[in-house]
Amino acid sequence: MSRIFTLTFVVALFLQIGFSETLEPYTNLNGKVLSQNSNSPIPFANVVLLGSKFFTQTDEKGEFSLQVLETGKFTLEISHVSFLTYKEQIEIQEFTEISLNVKLIEASFEVQEILISDSLSEALNFSKPNKILSRQKILDSGAKSVTEILEEIPGVYIQKSSDGTAKLSFRGSGTERVLVLYDGENFQTASSGTDLSTLSLENLERIEIYKGNSSAQFGSGAIGGAINLVPLKKIRKNEIGTSFSAGSFSTFQNRNFVSLKGKIPTYFAFSEGFSKGDFAYTEQVGDGEFRAKRKRNERKQFSGFVSVKKEFTNEFSASVFSDIFYRDKEIPKLVAESEKLLSEEEKNFSGKIELTQKIGQKEFRLGFGSNFLSSDFSQKTNPFYDSKTETQNLFTTFNFQNKKFRIGSKFFAETQTTESKTTFSTIDVFEKRESKRKILSVFGNRKFTFSKFDIFLNGRADKVFDKGKNSSGTFYSAKIQNFYKINEALTFQFSAGKGFRLPEFSSLFLESDFQAEGNENLEPEESFDFEFGAELNFAKSGGIFNSELTFFYSKIDEIIVWRRNLYNRYSPVNDEKAFSRGFETSFSAGFFEQKLKFESSYTYNLATNETDEPNKKGKILPNRPKHQANFGFSVEQLGLRFRSKTQFVSERFETESNQDKVAVHDSGLDNYIKTDFSLSKKYEFSSWNFEVSCFLENAFDEEYANLAFSPSSGRSWRIEVEFRK
């Protein structure tokens, strides 16, 4: 009897469950995911209905089927590590069926979460970046500056100084060997690197990161790599936003943007900020002994950006963008018990006009642009010193491309004028210097596609007109990239290239004084490098995993270094050669529809001078850490997101002797570990999105130095409120 009762209960329960499920309203969401290039199916692509608990993967035929037990508006996201992420708004209704055929655009090695834009085909079809950070990736990171988001990339070292500036180095290249480009154009002046702290994230569509020799793509100065900041061009919707932040050291910042989608799509953004800072000055405590101390300085800045695009026909369009930046800062210092208050004012304006004509599968692009940079430097105590440097770049570009290749030319002219006045008591000493450089470039890119191979060839010739004795002439650059896809999860890559770097204006033409002088006899640097690595992507047990490993090697001949000459002045000279070699690896994992993420990376880099002289050979080059590591994780639930990031940087040396006493360190700059936390919460009110974020930086108040006499900022906090509609 009990057995009959038990059996009856089980059958009834089974029927009840089955009957209940049949009454549950559901929608069949199915489709097929194909490659836009080859029209072949894409297996193991991730299909996620954002904002719900439903997700799946495509099968070996690229097909997927998802039974959705909820109704409403959702965002469908389809992603694969080898393709650009696809997003579409869909509405789920009861007892309906939705069928989709989606084609994904093929992306590059290490590309993740990329949004589609007008110029993406040009960027990816003929030259592959090592990594691309999409606008969505930038927004999700919580970073508020280019510096913050680049610090997490393997092989990237940010060199910060006491006045708040930040410069970029890849794999031990040095800051002066990495180009910072804006929409593919070199707005960097012929000086020692671009200050990343002046660059905003607000107006960026994406950031393209090119590690290793990139002269074949971008010309002189890119032998260590390049980053390309691609501004917003395509307006997808009407949107308005504003944010306010305040924090430690009387820091305040306001950011605003307006996006208008109409007959003439327009994007406008501007920001302003002020900070008393927490940087450094030096104090002499004995004969030849110095120590670094923190002292606040004041800094205010303003930036603005405007982008306009007009499509006259389906084939012809014009794009215009302009970017302005202003910063004023004061730097207090103590040198030999005499305080010298330094101030610096920077102004920067850049603009570009681009015309695009399409004829079938062919495309012609003509661009014009200019960049103007002004820097006023003043020392307000005896001896009084004032200098003003103005740099202006003018360029014009022409590109032709189809599906197989791209060719183009560019003319680039740069003029730099420096005026200075030094006052000793009642005596004024005036100096003026003007430097000019013109470069005519011809370049080409070609892509070859085989069954599992993609090969990219890049070549470039630059004709340089310069008054430097050895820096004029014709220079050639070349690069080959090879990507071999074993299967949908595993990809191998190899690249090799050669390039050059012209001496900076200050290295060539610096007027002699009691401290330093230029050297008009400098030879351009020449480099050769290669790298090879692999990337593995797979999904298992509800998690999405990514792992990368890359080995690299670089050689620079005629490397330019500064050292004391016979007159006891610092002057640049050419050494025979320098090597940089090592590897970088990273691992990331995401679970519960990416609500829980872990990211880690490690870079080993040995950068040494290999000139055949006993006091130089094997010495580590200045400001090149051997070891760098990052670890972070984020948790998101119910609109609340917590993020932690820890960075480790090993010991560095300030000079190539590797033994100089710097600040309180006997042999260089000590290693350090820095930890940051952030917490944010999102709200929705009608059509407004509202987010509150809290940031705690250098949470454990770690004392460390990025440069000699430049201790880091201490523990600091920031609160930000953002509105979007």
VOGU-3710 file (C-alpha; in Angstrom, 3 decimals, decimal comma):
1> msriftltfv> 0,000/0,000/0,000  2,812/2,349/0,921  4,567/1,518/-2,352  1,401/2,350/-4,327  1,046/5,618/-2,404  4,678/6,532/-3,028  4,409/5,689/-6,720  1,192/7,689/-7,035  2,815/10,686/-5,306  5,867/10,614/-7,554
11> valflqigfs> 3,735/10,356/-10,720  1,492/13,189/-9,542  4,482/15,352/-8,706  6,035/14,637/-12,102  2,795/15,511/-13,889  2,412/18,651/-11,819  5,944/19,799/-12,653  5,470/19,035/-16,323  2,052/20,721/-16,395  3,423/23,788/-14,611
21> etlepytnln> 6,251/24,116/-17,087  3,930/23,924/-20,062  2,003/26,869/-18,651  5,191/28,986/-18,267  5,258/31,635/-21,038  8,393/31,247/-23,133  10,032/32,409/-26,361  12,220/30,340/-28,652  15,268/32,413/-29,585  17,313/30,668/-32,238
31> gkvlsqnsns> 19,670/31,566/-35,014  22,950/31,048/-36,792  26,239/32,925/-36,388  28,478/33,305/-39,458  31,736/35,005/-40,338  31,136/38,083/-42,471  34,443/37,538/-44,317  34,107/33,858/-45,229  30,392/33,209/-44,559  31,446/30,106/-42,609
41> pipfanvvll> 29,743/29,114/-39,330  31,313/30,201/-36,038  31,189/27,434/-33,403  31,472/28,045/-29,655  30,418/31,692/-29,795  28,886/32,979/-26,542  25,230/34,007/-26,804  24,053/36,011/-23,788  20,758/37,767/-23,100  22,045/40,607/-20,928
51> gskfftqtde> 19,917/41,418/-17,905  18,612/37,839/-17,635  19,897/34,434/-16,564  19,742/32,936/-20,054  22,829/32,182/-22,139  24,203/29,474/-24,403  26,860/28,727/-27,040  26,692/27,996/-30,745  27,269/24,412/-31,848  29,708/23,155/-34,476
61> kgefslqvle> 27,382/24,416/-37,214  27,275/27,901/-35,667  23,654/27,425/-34,604  22,084/28,199/-31,250  18,700/27,777/-29,593  17,627/29,445/-26,375  14,322/29,072/-24,534  13,616/32,338/-22,700  11,140/32,282/-19,802  10,958/36,053/-19,350
71> tgkftleish> 9,390/38,923/-21,266  10,570/42,483/-21,875  13,340/44,359/-23,669  16,831/42,862/-23,550  20,218/43,281/-25,188  21,412/40,220/-27,097  25,199/39,918/-27,031  27,092/37,474/-29,252  30,846/37,334/-28,715  33,845/35,328/-29,801
81> vsfltykeqi> 37,486/36,105/-29,093  38,365/36,141/-32,811  35,486/38,437/-33,832  33,975/41,768/-32,900  31,235/41,607/-30,291  27,703/41,933/-31,695  24,924/43,637/-29,700  21,266/44,072/-30,618  18,179/45,269/-28,744  15,339/42,718/-28,907
91> eiqefteisl> 11,892/42,496/-27,329  10,736/39,177/-25,864  6,976/38,506/-25,900  5,004/35,465/-24,701  4,756/32,335/-26,855  6,673/33,733/-29,822  9,667/32,619/-31,872  12,594/34,802/-32,920  15,057/33,688/-35,596  18,259/35,567/-36,285
101> nvklieasfe> 21,136/35,290/-38,743  24,118/37,195/-37,381  27,404/37,891/-39,152  30,436/38,802/-37,063  33,375/40,893/-38,284  36,733/39,228/-37,858  38,982/40,907/-35,284  42,667/40,771/-34,382  44,810/38,704/-32,043  43,934/39,543/-28,424
111> vqeilisdsl> 40,921/41,683/-29,397  38,058/41,672/-26,907  34,734/43,546/-26,650  35,034/45,803/-29,682  32,230/48,034/-30,905  31,758/48,634/-34,609  32,710/52,057/-35,979  33,218/53,684/-39,368  36,989/53,334/-39,507  37,236/49,916/-37,897
121> sealnfskpn> 37,655/48,114/-41,207  40,586/50,353/-42,082  42,208/49,748/-38,703  41,845/45,977/-38,634  41,951/44,773/-42,238  45,558/45,715/-42,946  47,384/46,163/-39,639  46,723/44,183/-36,478  47,066/45,818/-33,058  48,165/43,620/-30,156
131> kilsrqkild> 45,087/44,688/-28,245  42,044/46,885/-28,720  40,119/48,441/-25,852  36,571/49,186/-26,977  34,463/52,019/-25,614  32,456/49,470/-23,641  35,654/48,040/-22,176  36,781/51,556/-21,244  33,462/52,332/-19,541  33,408/48,995/-17,703
141> sgaksvteil> 36,943/49,499/-16,374  35,950/52,499/-14,262  39,147/54,280/-15,394  39,018/58,056/-15,612  42,194/58,615/-17,632  44,244/56,949/-20,359  46,959/56,355/-17,758  44,689/54,310/-15,479  43,460/51,913/-18,133  46,871/51,341/-19,757
151> eeipgvyiqk> 48,516/50,407/-16,446  46,645/47,083/-16,544  48,058/45,994/-19,929  50,969/43,483/-19,812  54,294/44,955/-20,918  53,199/48,569/-20,295  55,128/50,762/-17,860  53,849/54,242/-16,942  56,647/56,578/-15,853  55,230/59,321/-13,619
161> ssdgtaklsf> 57,035/62,432/-12,432  56,571/64,779/-9,500  54,582/67,352/-11,490  51,831/64,839/-12,296  52,899/64,032/-15,857  52,849/60,425/-17,061  54,684/58,895/-20,029  54,439/55,498/-21,660  56,976/52,730/-22,293  56,456/49,279/-23,873
171> rgsgtervlv> 58,679/46,315/-23,038  61,622/48,433/-21,903  61,619/50,675/-24,980  61,790/53,999/-23,121  59,150/56,746/-23,232  60,682/58,533/-26,230  60,259/55,429/-28,443  56,472/55,024/-28,158  54,216/57,156/-30,350  50,854/58,436/-29,167
181> lydgenfqta> 48,553/58,910/-32,162  45,151/60,492/-32,511  42,993/58,884/-35,195  46,143/57,475/-36,766  47,925/60,831/-36,942  51,140/61,666/-35,112  50,295/64,676/-32,976  53,285/63,954/-30,758  55,955/66,627/-31,060  59,653/65,926/-31,597
191> ssgtdlstls> 60,275/65,849/-27,860  60,657/63,166/-25,230  57,322/61,359/-25,282  53,698/62,426/-24,857  52,240/63,268/-21,459  49,365/60,790/-20,991  47,893/62,788/-18,106  46,636/65,352/-20,659  44,573/62,747/-22,556  40,872/62,198/-21,863
201> lenlerieiy> 38,781/59,048/-22,256  35,518/60,899/-22,774  35,635/61,200/-26,548  37,250/57,866/-27,436  35,632/55,129/-29,512  38,506/52,766/-28,758  42,226/52,516/-27,953  44,473/50,470/-30,250  47,699/49,184/-28,679  50,662/48,271/-30,913
211> kgnssaqfgs> 53,582/46,720/-29,046  56,991/46,299/-30,604  58,390/47,932/-33,726  55,592/49,853/-35,469  57,589/52,194/-37,738  56,189/50,430/-40,809  52,716/51,571/-39,792  53,430/54,975/-38,238  56,956/56,107/-39,101  59,740/57,571/-36,965
221> gaiggainlv> 59,456/57,243/-33,220  57,378/54,064/-33,122  60,241/51,570/-32,797  59,014/50,712/-29,302  55,319/50,695/-30,181  52,342/53,023/-30,455  48,877/53,663/-29,107  46,182/55,024/-31,397  43,371/56,961/-29,738  40,370/56,714/-32,063
231> plkkirknei> 37,753/59,425/-31,418  34,016/58,948/-31,697  32,838/59,291/-35,280  29,557/57,443/-35,571  26,711/58,719/-33,415  24,367/55,845/-32,558  21,760/57,711/-30,509  20,824/61,008/-28,893  22,444/61,138/-25,481  23,431/63,653/-22,834
241> gtsfsagsfs> 25,546/63,177/-19,748  27,333/64,976/-16,952  29,424/63,962/-13,961  30,933/65,591/-10,892  33,751/64,224/-8,772  35,534/65,453/-5,641  38,204/63,945/-3,444  41,479/64,236/-1,576  43,800/67,246/-1,972  40,880/69,537/-2,890
251> tfqnrnfvsl> 40,440/67,712/-6,167  37,373/68,566/-8,275  36,390/67,605/-11,803  33,337/68,109/-13,995  32,788/66,206/-17,275  29,973/66,770/-19,801  28,972/65,440/-23,204  26,166/65,785/-25,744  25,553/63,304/-28,573  23,098/64,286/-31,329
261> kgkiptyfaf> 22,003/61,881/-34,042  20,447/63,712/-36,965  21,188/64,844/-40,488  24,553/66,089/-39,230  25,564/63,801/-36,320  27,505/65,777/-33,710  29,344/64,850/-30,539  30,527/67,503/-28,085  32,366/66,975/-24,806  34,258/69,153/-22,357
271> segfskgdfa> 35,705/68,767/-18,879  37,412/70,934/-16,300  39,250/70,131/-13,116  41,300/71,484/-10,241  43,614/69,843/-7,720  46,065/70,964/-5,068  47,823/67,657/-5,688  50,178/65,636/-3,543  53,449/65,503/-5,395  57,063/66,112/-4,381
281> yteqvgdgef> 60,029/68,352/-3,812  63,564/67,532/-2,666  65,419/68,604/0,421  69,168/68,498/1,052  69,965/67,006/4,444  73,754/66,769/4,183  76,693/66,837/1,823  75,479/65,098/-1,286  72,514/63,576/0,545  68,953/64,270/-0,499
291> rakrkrnerk> 65,601/62,987/0,577  62,254/63,244/-1,130  59,279/64,763/0,635  55,680/65,252/-0,324  54,339/68,714/-0,883  51,126/69,816/-2,516  51,034/71,683/-5,776  48,143/73,231/-7,626  46,910/72,208/-11,047  43,892/73,194/-13,094
301> qfsgfvsvkk> 42,970/72,032/-16,555  40,272/72,199/-19,209  39,672/70,055/-22,287  37,068/70,034/-25,031  36,227/67,911/-28,066  33,880/68,332/-31,042  33,161/65,745/-33,738  30,860/66,316/-36,722  30,103/64,006/-39,646  28,071/64,781/-42,741
311> eftnefsasv> 27,042/62,101/-45,242  26,227/63,825/-48,510  25,433/60,552/-50,266  25,818/56,867/-49,455  29,254/57,038/-51,095  30,601/60,448/-50,044  31,033/61,810/-46,509  33,046/64,372/-44,571  34,244/64,154/-40,956  35,599/66,983/-38,831
321> fsdifyrdke> 36,946/66,828/-35,308  38,878/69,194/-33,074  40,362/68,789/-29,631  41,604/71,464/-27,220  43,462/71,187/-23,942  44,652/73,722/-21,357  46,580/73,123/-18,132  48,193/75,427/-15,582  50,312/73,986/-12,775  52,659/75,145/-10,039
331> ipklvaesek> 55,498/72,997/-8,710  57,171/73,948/-5,420  60,711/72,631/-4,927  63,511/72,929/-2,409  66,993/72,780/-3,860  70,041/73,598/-1,709  67,763/75,185/0,923  66,425/77,722/-1,568  62,792/77,366/-2,570  62,121/77,780/-6,261
341> llseeeknfs> 58,508/78,057/-7,257  58,081/76,738/-10,786  54,982/77,196/-12,903  54,034/75,829/-16,280  51,163/76,614/-18,614  50,251/74,320/-21,515  47,883/74,890/-24,420  47,118/72,359/-27,116  44,810/72,459/-30,132  44,421/69,798/-32,798
351> gkieltqkig> 42,014/69,322/-35,649  41,419/67,144/-38,688  39,164/67,126/-41,740  38,678/63,848/-43,616  36,823/63,279/-46,895  35,763/59,754/-47,876  34,620/58,610/-51,321  33,450/55,025/-51,907  33,169/53,465/-55,333  31,932/49,905/-55,025
361> qkefrlgfgs> 34,450/48,060/-52,871  37,066/50,784/-53,312  37,551/53,652/-50,896  39,489/56,925/-51,166  40,338/59,060/-48,125  41,833/62,549/-48,105  42,751/64,199/-44,840  44,095/67,555/-43,641  45,068/68,451/-40,121  47,093/70,550/-37,728
371> nflssdfsqk> 48,319/70,442/-34,159  49,488/73,427/-32,113  51,207/73,098/-28,731  52,382/75,951/-26,522  54,254/75,547/-23,239  55,247/78,448/-20,953  57,675/77,644/-18,137  58,584/80,087/-15,370  60,891/80,009/-12,337  59,755/82,752/-9,967
381> tnpfydskte> 62,817/83,202/-7,751  66,438/84,204/-8,409  67,758/83,353/-10,884  64,516/84,143/-12,699  63,902/82,021/-15,747  61,148/82,160/-18,370  60,837/80,077/-21,514  58,161/79,578/-24,142  58,081/76,713/-26,611  55,612/76,609/-29,497
391> tqnlfttfnf> 55,281/73,600/-31,777  53,071/73,393/-34,849  52,434/70,339/-37,013  50,741/70,414/-40,402  49,907/67,284/-42,376  47,970/65,975/-45,330  47,213/62,319/-46,063  45,844/60,273/-48,940  44,701/56,639/-48,733  43,291/54,181/-51,227
401> qnkkfrigsk> 42,064/50,768/-50,182  40,023/47,811/-51,296  39,520/44,401/-49,731  43,048/43,215/-50,524  45,441/46,098/-49,924  45,895/49,716/-48,904  48,365/52,298/-50,202  48,849/55,890/-49,200  51,097/58,879/-48,719  51,528/61,568/-46,100
411> ffaetqttes> 53,299/64,901/-45,858  54,185/66,036/-42,340  55,832/69,355/-41,411  56,826/70,408/-37,907  58,192/73,722/-36,657  59,331/74,299/-33,074  60,313/77,693/-31,679  61,843/78,186/-28,226  62,434/81,562/-26,595  63,948/81,961/-23,123
421> kttfstidvf> 65,101/84,685/-20,747  67,358/84,146/-17,738  67,828/86,964/-15,221  70,928/87,021/-13,000  70,370/89,945/-10,590  69,938/92,764/-13,142  71,405/91,027/-16,196  69,051/89,456/-18,753  70,237/86,711/-21,098  67,988/85,981/-24,109
431> ekreskrkil> 68,057/82,895/-26,317  65,941/81,835/-29,311  65,973/78,588/-31,307  63,882/77,453/-34,267  63,878/73,866/-35,526  62,112/72,500/-38,602  61,481/69,028/-39,924  59,592/67,792/-42,995  58,770/64,169/-43,771  57,277/62,756/-46,970
441> svfgnrkftf> 56,021/59,189/-46,499  54,777/56,463/-48,825  53,322/53,293/-47,324  51,438/50,141/-48,236  49,656/47,295/-46,468  48,654/43,903/-47,843  46,681/41,039/-46,342  46,904/37,392/-47,438  44,336/34,874/-46,225  44,759/31,112/-46,458
451> skfdiflngr> 42,773/28,271/-44,870  43,998/28,899/-41,314  46,597/31,594/-41,914  46,331/35,374/-41,999  49,478/37,216/-43,076  49,836/40,996/-42,941  52,646/42,862/-44,697  53,459/46,501/-43,912  56,062/48,614/-45,716  57,006/52,278/-45,510
461> adkvfdkgkn> 59,555/54,746/-46,912  60,148/58,122/-45,211  62,076/60,940/-46,871  63,290/63,295/-44,102  64,396/66,898/-44,552  66,220/68,145/-41,446  69,140/70,441/-40,666  70,708/67,760/-38,476  73,923/66,540/-40,121  72,957/62,848/-40,103
471> ssgtfysaki> 69,184/62,868/-39,583  68,228/63,712/-43,178  67,780/61,047/-45,815  65,480/58,190/-46,756  64,604/55,530/-44,185  62,787/52,233/-44,763  60,603/50,217/-42,407  58,912/46,835/-42,784  56,820/44,476/-40,668  55,226/41,058/-41,140
481> qnfykineal> 52,489/39,608/-38,938  51,325/35,988/-39,092  48,278/34,543/-37,308  47,613/30,799/-37,363  44,286/29,599/-35,999  44,646/25,973/-34,860  40,954/25,830/-33,941  38,319/28,174/-32,595  39,992/28,188/-29,176  43,737/28,373/-29,928
491> tfqfsagkgf> 45,623/30,934/-32,031  49,368/31,315/-32,604  50,970/34,537/-33,783  54,371/35,701/-34,944  55,626/39,118/-36,058  58,949/40,710/-36,971  59,886/44,198/-38,063  62,592/46,799/-38,571  62,326/50,555/-38,171  64,025/53,797/-37,168
501> rlpefsslfl> 63,741/56,789/-34,835  64,957/60,296/-35,617  66,735/62,270/-32,875  64,566/64,717/-30,964  64,929/68,444/-31,540  66,275/68,952/-28,021  68,918/66,271/-28,608  70,093/67,886/-31,838  69,837/71,604/-31,275  69,773/72,338/-27,539
511> esdfqaegne> 71,786/75,508/-26,911  74,831/74,961/-24,711  74,575/76,120/-21,098  76,307/75,160/-17,876  74,243/71,921/-17,591  73,569/70,466/-21,056  74,008/70,867/-24,791  72,761/69,236/-27,988  74,661/67,179/-30,545  74,012/67,830/-34,250
521> nlepeesfdf> 76,086/64,769/-35,192  73,590/62,235/-33,810  72,673/59,267/-35,985  69,067/57,987/-36,120  68,373/54,844/-34,136  67,645/51,637/-36,035  65,864/48,636/-34,573  64,868/45,067/-35,285  62,485/42,998/-33,187  60,288/39,926/-33,236
531> efgaelnfak> 57,694/38,295/-31,021  55,757/35,047/-30,962  52,987/33,799/-28,739  49,680/32,040/-28,341  46,200/32,787/-27,088  43,742/30,257/-25,689  40,018/30,919/-25,227  37,432/28,481/-24,013  34,177/28,257/-22,107  33,534/25,585/-19,493
541> sggifnselt> 31,117/25,070/-16,607  29,507/28,454/-17,154  32,841/30,298/-17,213  34,678/32,094/-20,033  38,482/31,883/-19,907  41,299/33,637/-21,733  45,039/32,983/-21,466  47,904/34,591/-23,399  51,676/34,113/-23,533  54,067/36,171/-25,679
551> ffyskideii> 57,878/36,124/-25,945  59,630/39,199/-27,345  63,083/40,365/-28,403  64,266/43,792/-29,553  67,624/45,212/-30,658  68,357/48,933/-31,097  71,499/50,053/-32,932  72,938/53,547/-32,424  70,800/53,961/-29,305  70,813/57,575/-28,080
561> vwrrnlynry> 71,753/58,080/-24,411  72,596/61,175/-22,367  75,842/61,298/-20,404  78,460/63,831/-19,301  80,965/65,004/-21,922  84,491/66,442/-21,603  83,040/69,804/-20,554  81,051/68,151/-17,723  77,762/68,902/-19,510  75,075/66,341/-20,250
571> spvndekafs> 74,948/65,657/-23,978  73,361/62,928/-26,156  75,606/60,365/-27,881  75,080/57,208/-29,950  75,989/53,911/-28,294  76,472/50,767/-30,357  73,447/48,718/-29,337  70,935/47,769/-26,660  68,784/44,663/-26,190  65,373/44,100/-24,633
581> rgfetsfsag> 64,016/40,571/-24,186  61,484/38,796/-22,049  57,937/37,502/-21,978  54,468/38,573/-20,873  51,522/36,450/-19,850  47,961/37,090/-18,745  44,930/35,145/-17,593  41,311/36,172/-17,173  38,148/34,366/-16,214  34,501/35,404/-16,074
591> ffeqklkfes> 31,630/33,613/-14,383  27,875/34,066/-13,954  27,412/36,016/-17,192  30,586/37,995/-16,453  29,243/39,171/-13,085  32,400/37,814/-11,459  35,723/38,489/-13,215  39,361/37,777/-12,414  42,297/39,282/-14,320  46,034/38,847/-13,825
601> sytynlatne> 49,213/39,523/-15,798  52,978/39,284/-15,408  55,830/40,719/-17,493  59,527/39,873/-17,327  61,735/42,304/-19,229  65,519/42,592/-19,278  66,616/45,791/-21,084  70,394/46,270/-21,154  73,091/48,280/-22,890  75,220/45,831/-24,889
611> tdepnkkgki> 77,872/48,234/-26,161  81,280/46,482/-26,098  82,794/48,566/-23,300  83,402/47,216/-19,761  81,576/50,038/-17,964  78,502/49,797/-20,226  78,024/46,187/-21,321  75,207/44,435/-19,440  74,041/47,521/-17,541  70,278/47,807/-17,133
621> lpnrpkhqan> 68,849/50,805/-18,987  67,299/53,544/-16,827  63,684/53,221/-15,671  63,113/49,708/-17,032  61,704/47,401/-14,323  62,529/43,700/-14,681  59,255/42,520/-13,187  55,708/43,847/-13,370  52,527/42,144/-12,216  48,846/43,042/-11,971
631> fgfsveqlgl> 45,956/41,278/-10,302  42,346/42,374/-10,102  38,824/41,139/-9,684  35,330/42,582/-9,881  31,943/41,487/-8,567  28,651/42,830/-9,870  25,201/42,149/-8,448  21,927/44,106/-8,494  23,611/47,107/-10,089  26,324/47,219/-7,418
641> rfrsktqfvs> 29,898/46,674/-8,546  33,055/46,233/-6,459  36,508/46,249/-8,066  40,006/45,668/-6,692  43,324/46,195/-8,511  46,860/45,511/-7,246  50,027/46,453/-9,124  53,620/45,344/-8,462  56,685/47,041/-10,005  60,213/45,844/-9,245
651> erfetesnqd> 63,378/47,859/-8,619  64,534/50,304/-11,309  67,732/52,303/-11,855  67,930/56,007/-12,594  71,193/55,885/-14,564  72,982/53,231/-16,562  75,746/52,944/-13,932  73,171/51,002/-11,847  74,983/52,212/-8,691  74,072/55,882/-8,280
661> kvavhdsgld> 72,679/56,960/-4,939  69,185/58,196/-5,719  67,097/59,815/-2,972  67,350/57,403/-0,021  68,063/54,362/-2,180  71,587/53,023/-2,647  71,194/51,414/-6,058  68,020/52,775/-7,604  64,308/52,975/-6,956  62,789/50,351/-4,657
671> nyiktdfsls> 60,035/47,998/-5,771  56,481/48,736/-4,677  52,987/47,281/-4,433  49,970/49,559/-4,913  46,321/48,601/-4,344  43,185/50,447/-5,479  39,505/49,790/-4,679  36,307/51,082/-6,242  32,597/50,642/-5,526  29,781/51,800/-7,798
681> kkyefsswnf> 25,997/51,579/-7,866  23,696/52,155/-10,845  20,129/53,439/-10,691  17,455/54,089/-13,296  14,892/56,882/-13,048  12,569/57,079/-16,030  14,898/57,658/-19,007  17,855/58,727/-16,841  20,732/56,478/-15,788  22,348/57,493/-12,522
691> evscflenaf> 25,618/56,106/-11,114  27,483/56,806/-7,876  31,121/55,655/-7,604  33,650/55,695/-4,768  37,395/55,256/-5,335  40,189/54,542/-2,875  43,627/54,749/-4,481  46,912/53,572/-2,947  44,745/52,142/-0,184  47,641/51,082/2,053
701> deeyanlafs> 49,498/54,404/1,639  52,510/52,725/0,048  55,612/54,949/-0,147  57,256/54,563/-3,545  58,970/56,600/-6,261  58,443/56,551/-10,003  61,443/58,809/-10,650  64,272/60,179/-8,505  62,996/62,659/-5,907  59,407/61,905/-6,946
711> pssgrswrie> 57,463/60,016/-4,267  53,986/58,890/-5,211  50,757/60,421/-4,050  49,613/59,057/-0,706  46,307/57,371/0,026  43,528/59,285/-1,684  39,773/58,986/-2,150  37,327/60,259/-4,752  33,522/60,251/-5,081  31,869/60,652/-8,463
721> vefrk> 28,235/61,115/-9,491  27,240/60,615/-13,129  23,966/61,212/-14,999  23,167/59,922/-18,493  20,035/60,127/-20,607
//
